[in-house]
Structures are given as structure tokens and as C-alpha cells.
């Protein structure tokens, strides 16, 4: 049982790292003011960032639950 929870926690941690690294940075909006507002013309892909933010939230909650389960076991 402990091995299964540990494997799930490692998979969750790798997924969490991946989703955080795939998100665009908070300073990405600053480049629009310097470059002349190219994002306003071509549009920014908010759908992908929102999806990655939701997945990150779910994975972080799952990671905390698995960590607590490992501590109890």
C-alpha cells in the first residue's frame, strides 16, 4: 500500500513540475507594452494558461493528500 501511494506521489510531483513549467510567466504581459502591443493584435492564448492553472491546482491538492496519506501510513 505504501509503495503504491509513493509511486502515485512521484507521478503527481512530475505532473505538477511539468504543468508549472509549461505555464507562461507573469512577466509575459510586460513584453506587449515594450514591443508595441502585438498581443492585442494577434491575441493571447488564455485558454491554455487557464487550463494549466486548473490542472496545477488539482495536482497540488492531490499531492498534499498523498503526502498526508504517506505520513499516516
Backbone torsions as a table, in degrees:
resi	resn	phi	psi	omega
1	UNK	NA	-44.2	-179.1
2	UNK	-64.5	-37.3	179.9
3	UNK	-65.8	-39.8	179.5
4	UNK	-64.2	-44.6	179.6
5	UNK	-65.1	-38.2	178.8
6	UNK	-65.9	-40.5	177.8
7	UNK	-65.2	-42.5	177.8
8	UNK	-63.7	-36.1	179.1
9	UNK	-67.9	-39.0	178.4
10	UNK	-65.9	-42.0	178.4
11	UNK	-64.3	-41.5	177.9
12	UNK	-64.3	-40.9	179.4
13	UNK	-64.6	-41.6	178.0
14	UNK	-65.3	-39.6	176.5
15	UNK	-65.1	-38.7	178.9
16	UNK	-65.9	-42.4	177.6
17	UNK	-62.3	-42.5	-178.4
18	UNK	-64.5	-45.5	-178.0
19	UNK	-68.7	-33.3	177.6
20	UNK	-68.1	-40.7	-179.4
21	UNK	-71.3	-26.0	179.9
22	UNK	-79.2	-17.8	-179.7
23	UNK	-72.3	146.8	176.4
24	UNK	-76.7	149.7	-176.4
25	UNK	-71.9	163.8	179.1
26	UNK	-70.6	-24.8	-179.7
27	UNK	-84.0	1.3	180.0
28	UNK	-65.7	-27.3	178.6
29	UNK	-72.7	-21.2	-179.3
30	UNK	-70.7	-28.8	-178.2
31	UNK	-65.8	-25.5	178.7
32	UNK	-66.2	-35.7	-179.5
33	UNK	-75.1	-27.8	179.3
34	UNK	-82.7	-41.1	-174.4
35	UNK	-84.9	-1.4	176.5
36	UNK	100.6	15.3	176.0
37	UNK	77.4	40.8	177.6
38	UNK	-64.4	-27.6	179.1
39	UNK	-68.3	-30.8	179.1
40	UNK	-69.1	-31.4	-179.2
41	UNK	-79.8	-46.5	-175.1
42	UNK	-95.0	-15.6	179.9
43	UNK	84.9	149.9	178.8
44	UNK	-107.1	143.1	-178.4
45	UNK	-81.7	83.7	-179.2
46	UNK	-77.9	-25.9	-177.3
47	UNK	-61.8	-42.8	-178.9
48	UNK	-69.4	-41.4	179.1
49	UNK	-65.1	-39.4	178.2
50	UNK	-66.2	-41.4	178.3
51	UNK	-63.3	-44.3	179.3
52	UNK	-65.9	-33.9	177.3
53	UNK	-66.4	-40.4	177.8
54	UNK	-66.3	-43.8	179.1
55	UNK	-62.9	-39.5	178.0
56	UNK	-62.3	-41.9	178.2
57	UNK	-63.1	-45.6	179.6
58	UNK	-64.7	-42.2	179.8
59	UNK	-67.0	-34.7	179.0
60	UNK	-68.8	-38.9	176.3
61	UNK	-65.3	-43.3	177.4
62	UNK	-62.0	-39.4	179.0
63	UNK	-63.6	-42.0	179.0
64	UNK	-65.6	-40.6	178.7
65	UNK	-63.9	-43.3	179.2
66	UNK	-66.1	-35.9	177.8
67	UNK	-65.5	-42.9	176.7
68	UNK	-64.6	-39.1	177.8
69	UNK	-63.6	-39.5	177.4
70	UNK	-66.3	-36.1	178.6
71	UNK	-67.5	-36.5	179.7
72	UNK	-72.8	-40.0	-179.9
73	UNK	-70.3	NA	NA
